[in-house]
Amino acid sequence: QVQLVESGGGLVQPGGSLRLSCAASGSIFSINAMGWYRQAPGKQRELVARITVGGSTNYADSVKGRFTISRDNAKSTVSLQMNSLKPEDTAVYYCNAEEYIRGMNYWGKGTLVTVSS
């Protein structure tokens, strides 16, 4: 089992920045990739950014050039630096960890990001 705890959400004005962090604990040796998803009110959960153990990344088109995902394998943390935030980035952001061998997906409880003036 893997436990994920997010931190860093909050209220920010349009054009501002926030940094989200996610700490993993438990069977962290089994994690192959970690990422961030978000869910806005009335919408489906969507991938924001993802990074593998090897460092390969992928981003949603809507955040490319504004968001950067990074991972500290030694500390079992993943961070999401969000710049030039827009009101449409408002959502609950969830940390995710993937375990390929067993096909498991683990989720944090989520952290709310609100972009508003």
Summary of the structure (lengths in Angstrom):
residues: 117
radius of gyration: 13.5
end to end distance: 40.0
largest distance: 44.6
contacts: 349
relative contact order: 0.32
helix: 8%
strand: 56%
